Amino acid sequence: MFHVEHMPKIIEHVSVRIPVDIEPRKVQRLGYSSLGVSLPKDWAKSSGVEPGMTILLVREDDGTLRIRTGATAAPPAAAEECVLDADTCTRPAALRRLLVGSYVVGRNSIRVKSRTGLSAEHIREIQEATKSLTGLTIVNQGAKFVLLENFAEPTRFPIDGLLRRLHYLTARMGHLSLQPLRGRGGHEVAEVHRLEDEADRLYWLVTRQLLLAARDRAVAAKIGVTEPRHLLGDRVAAIVLETVADLWDEVARGAESLVHAGFRPSSGFAETATKLDESLSRLGEATMTAFFATSLSDANAALDLVPSVSDHVDALRAQAPSQKCDRGLDACTSCLLVSEVVRPIGQVVRQYAAVAQVTMNRALEREPPAFGLG
């Protein structure tokens, strides 16, 4: 039971902010079985709390309690209509960036308006945004406005499932990107660009879900985020996987340039590329398996794979100068093209190492190891 009296502020309204005012309060006995703590008068007044009304106590996973005033509902920011002034978006892609940002922070209704009329470029950017953002649809349109609504229910998309799908896409992109270096059909590389678009769409959805979860613990619980500290780690994993998708798209474009230039790998080069493909696959699978299981030993084992994968990257780079293309292009041109492929592959390795580090930190938050990792 709680009662209100004039006392310094010590209880913060429901949010994800860290309390800045901490003051010890004495717990009082109220009757035979009830305990009570007084609420500060200024907080109660600003929150609309009055004697006799019902408040909600939310028990957090770390044992703390939060106070909610009113029924659990979607965050206000998600329910309000967001209005974007297209006339201020004079730079290319500016309107599209604002649409993506509004979607990510949880806006469900977005109105784009213009006093003079939307330009063809504005319409194109709006259409591109709807294609890349899950659930966002144009529901009304005129010469001077476009109204977009998001119909994606947050609780339908668990974070774990989205991240697993994102991992699958990046792993598939990596395998397809390396096929030309193995002497396989280069036509498969075109599929990488489509997968990269899908990876972007998943990334924006994951980011939106995590920000909604940070504001509303009810949403967090429904999408599988039971530990608030994991929001940061999940965000890092999403950023890493989206970056890996971008890097594989870069590798694919470099591989396409190699094919168009007439580059044909020697048997030794193809064998090295095959070993690299296999080692990268093992690293990616080991890293993400450890992440999803929050396994300290598996994360450490994934980090142990990094040096050997890096050696395979270096081996591929070392063979680049000896490659000649069928069309008689200068060796330096061939080397340049291969380096454009090898460089981003090395960055992929470093990205996976970052996820493994996050996994180790997350595992150690639970309980320090009783023994070493050897």
Sequence and secondary structure as in RCSB ss.txt:
>XXXX:A:sequence
MFHVEHMPKIIEHVSVRIPVDIEPRKVQRLGYSSLGVSLPKDWAKSSGVEPGMTILLVREDDGTLRIRTGATAAP
PAAAEECVLDADTCTRPAALRRLLVGSYVVGRNSIRVKSRTGLSAEHIREIQEATKSLTGLTIVNQGAKFVLLEN
FAEPTRFPIDGLLRRLHYLTARMGHLSLQPLRGRGGHEVAEVHRLEDEADRLYWLVTRQLLLAARDRAVAAKIGV
TEPRHLLGDRVAAIVLETVADLWDEVARGAESLVHAGFRPSSGFAETATKLDESLSRLGEATMTAFFATSLSDAN
AALDLVPSVSDHVDALRAQAPSQKCDRGLDACTSCLLVSEVVRPIGQVVRQYAAVAQVTMNRALEREPPAFGLG
>XXXX:A:secstr
   EES      BSSSS  S       EEETTTEEE  EEHHHHHHHT  TT   EEEE TTS EEEE SS    
HHHHSEEEEEGGG  STTHHHHHHHHHHHTT SEEEEE SS   HHHHHHHHHHHHHSTTEEEEEE SSEEEEEE
   GGGS HHHHHHHHHHHHHHHHHHHTGGGGT  GGGGHHHHHHHHHHHHHHHHHHHHHHHHHH HHHHHHTT 
 STTHHHHHHHHHHHHHHHHHHHHHHHHHHHHHHHTTB   HHHHHHHHHHHHHHHHHHHHHHHHHHHT HHHHH
HHHHHHHHHHHHHHHHHHHGGG  BTT   HHHHHHHHHHHHHHHHHHHHHHHHHHHHHHHHHHHH   SS   
